[in-house]
Amino acid sequence: MTEWKAKRFWTDVAVRADEGGYRVFLDERTLNTPGKLPLLLPTEAMAEAVAEEWRAQDGHIQPLTMPNTRSANSAIERVAPQHAEVCAMLSAYGETDLLCYRAHGPAELTQRQQDAWDPLLDWATERFAARLVPVAGVLPVDQDPAALGALAAQVSHTEAFPLTALHDLITLTGSLVLGLAIAERHISANEGWRLSRIDEDWQISQWGEDDEATQMAEAKRAQLLHAERFLSLCSEK
């Protein structure tokens, strides 16, 4: 059986200011989330980015070609109603932050990790008064509760739309510190991706690339770049 796909039914796409934000109109119909909630967007820039995705649809609607729409839907339907739970889940990454777990060897790898990751831990100390301690090996270490609390406070103060982006910045890199560094524009998403891949790139240098793994990594990198862009749309005018 052929899967049913929604077809384009509109001619014009427009952005209009509404109370508390901006709405996208397909002809005279307001765009809603899949769950029929109002798709009220925080900035005109984000509304225009969503509108452009709908303008680009030709024939059948292709949700995978509309990342801004999908992120906005998630912010409204999934993140906003569970804000505290999402914040707690993301804050927990600080307890086992990627940047804190170093290899026992070889020396070249441990030096790469130190050179790449120590400056980010130093930045977190200066920016948030949150010093996380690196260890060798994979056994968990108890981090300073005050440091974890300071990082958690930063996450908890993030509103639903930017929190949706921060979710991807943290989960795709495996690091609360890296995610916050990208969100704070201390580093770019591309640099954050490189820093998160120190171990994987080392393995590739030793054993060569795996085509499937490379494709998966590239897809995740694209998601990370989208999250960075979506975050910027949360504050652009």
C-alpha positions in Angstrom: 0.0 0.0 0.0 1.3 3.4 -0.9 1.8 5.7 2.1 -0.4 8.8 2.0 1.4 12.1 1.9 -0.1 15.5 2.4 -0.1 17.7 -0.7 0.5 21.4 -1.0 -2.8 23.2 -0.8 -1.8 26.8 -0.5 -0.7 29.5 -2.9 0.8 32.2 -0.6 2.8 32.1 2.6 2.9 35.2 4.8 4.3 36.2 8.2 2.2 38.4 10.5 2.8 39.8 13.9 0.5 38.4 16.6 0.1 38.9 20.3 3.3 37.5 21.9 5.1 36.7 18.7 4.7 35.9 15.0 2.5 33.6 13.0 2.9 32.0 9.6 -0.2 32.0 7.3 -0.8 29.6 4.4 -3.1 31.8 2.4 -5.5 32.8 5.2 -5.0 29.7 7.4 -2.7 30.0 10.4 0.0 27.4 10.6 -0.4 25.1 13.7 1.7 22.3 15.1 0.9 18.7 14.3 -1.0 18.6 17.6 -3.1 21.6 16.6 -1.4 24.1 18.9 -0.8 27.6 17.6 2.7 27.9 16.0 3.5 31.2 17.7 7.1 32.0 17.0 9.3 34.3 19.2 11.0 36.4 16.5 10.2 37.6 13.0 13.4 36.1 11.7 12.3 32.6 12.9 8.9 33.1 11.4 10.4 34.0 8.1 12.7 31.0 8.2 9.7 28.7 8.8 7.7 30.5 6.1 10.5 30.0 3.6 10.4 26.2 4.2 6.7 26.2 3.4 7.2 28.3 0.3 9.8 25.8 -0.9 7.4 22.8 -0.7 6.4 21.6 -4.2 3.7 18.9 -4.6 3.8 16.7 -1.5 4.9 18.1 1.8 8.3 16.9 2.9 8.8 17.4 6.6 12.5 16.4 6.5 13.2 19.4 4.4 11.8 21.7 7.1 14.1 21.6 10.1 13.1 25.0 11.5 9.4 24.0 11.4 10.2 20.7 13.1 12.3 22.4 15.8 9.6 25.0 16.4 7.0 22.2 16.7 9.2 20.5 19.3 9.7 23.6 21.3 5.9 24.1 21.6 4.7 20.5 21.9 7.5 18.8 23.7 9.9 21.1 25.4 7.6 23.8 26.8 5.3 21.4 28.6 8.2 19.4 30.1 10.6 22.3 30.6 11.8 21.2 34.1 12.3 17.6 33.0 14.3 18.6 29.9 16.5 20.9 31.9 17.2 18.2 34.4 18.1 15.7 31.7 20.5 18.1 30.0 22.0 19.3 33.3 22.8 15.6 34.1 25.3 15.6 31.2 27.6 17.6 33.5 28.0 14.6 35.8 29.6 12.6 33.0 30.8 15.3 30.7 32.7 14.1 27.7 35.5 16.7 28.3 36.2 15.1 31.7 36.9 11.5 30.6 40.4 11.1 29.2 42.2 8.1 27.8 45.0 6.4 29.8 47.1 6.5 26.6 48.7 6.6 24.1 50.5 9.8 25.0 49.6 11.5 21.6 45.9 11.0 22.2 46.0 12.2 25.8 47.9 15.3 24.7 45.2 15.9 22.0 42.5 15.7 24.6 44.3 17.9 27.0 45.0 20.6 24.4 41.5 20.5 23.1 39.4 20.1 26.2 41.3 21.9 29.1 40.6 25.4 27.6 36.9 24.6 27.6 36.9 23.5 31.2 38.8 26.7 32.1 36.2 28.7 30.2 33.4 27.1 32.2 35.2 27.9 35.4 35.5 31.5 34.4 32.1 31.9 32.8 29.9 30.0 35.3 32.1 29.4 38.3 31.8 25.7 37.5 35.0 23.8 37.7 34.7 20.2 36.4 37.6 17.8 37.1 39.0 15.6 34.4 39.9 12.0 35.1 41.7 9.2 33.2 39.4 6.3 32.3 35.7 5.7 32.1 34.8 5.2 35.7 32.5 8.0 36.9 33.8 10.6 39.2 31.7 12.8 41.6 31.9 16.4 40.4 31.6 19.3 42.8 27.9 19.8 43.5 28.3 23.6 43.4 29.8 23.4 39.9 27.0 21.1 38.7 24.5 23.4 40.3 25.9 26.5 38.5 25.7 24.7 35.1 22.2 23.5 35.9 21.1 27.0 36.7 22.3 28.2 33.3 20.3 25.6 31.6 17.2 26.1 33.7 17.1 29.8 32.8 16.8 29.0 29.1 13.3 29.4 27.6 11.6 26.7 25.5 12.8 27.7 22.0 16.5 28.2 22.8 16.3 25.2 25.1 15.2 23.1 22.1 18.4 24.1 20.3 20.5 23.7 23.4 19.1 20.1 23.7 20.7 19.2 20.4 24.0 21.1 21.1 24.5 19.1 24.3 23.2 15.7 23.2 25.0 15.6 19.8 28.3 16.5 21.4 27.9 14.5 24.6 29.0 17.5 26.6 27.2 20.1 28.7 30.2 22.4 28.5 30.5 22.2 24.8 26.8 22.8 24.3 26.9 25.9 26.5 30.1 27.1 24.8 28.3 27.0 21.4 25.1 28.5 22.8 27.2 31.4 24.4 29.0 31.8 21.0 32.3 31.1 22.7 33.0 28.6 19.9 31.2 27.8 16.7 29.2 24.6 16.1 31.8 23.4 13.7 34.5 23.9 16.3 32.3 22.2 18.9 31.8 19.2 16.6 35.6 18.9 16.0 36.3 19.1 19.7 33.7 16.4 20.4 35.3 14.1 17.9 38.8 13.9 19.3 38.5 10.2 20.2 36.7 9.2 17.0 39.2 11.1 14.8 42.0 9.4 16.6 40.5 6.0 15.9 40.1 6.9 12.2 43.7 8.0 12.0 44.8 4.6 13.3 42.3 2.3 11.6 40.8 4.2 8.7 37.3 5.4 8.0 34.1 3.4 8.0 31.7 4.7 5.3 28.5 4.1 7.3 29.9 5.7 10.4 31.1 8.6 8.4 27.7 9.2 6.9 26.1 9.0 10.4 28.6 11.5 11.7 28.0 13.9 8.9 24.2 13.7 9.5 24.8 14.6 13.2 27.1 17.4 12.3 24.4 18.9 10.0 22.0 18.6 13.0 24.4 20.5 15.2 24.8 23.3 12.6 21.0 23.5 12.4 20.7 23.8 16.2 23.2 26.7 16.1 21.2 28.4 13.4 17.9 27.8 15.2 19.3 29.3 18.4 20.4 32.4 16.5 16.8 32.7 15.1 15.5 32.8 18.7 17.1 36.3 19.2 17.4 37.7 15.7 15.0 40.5 14.8 
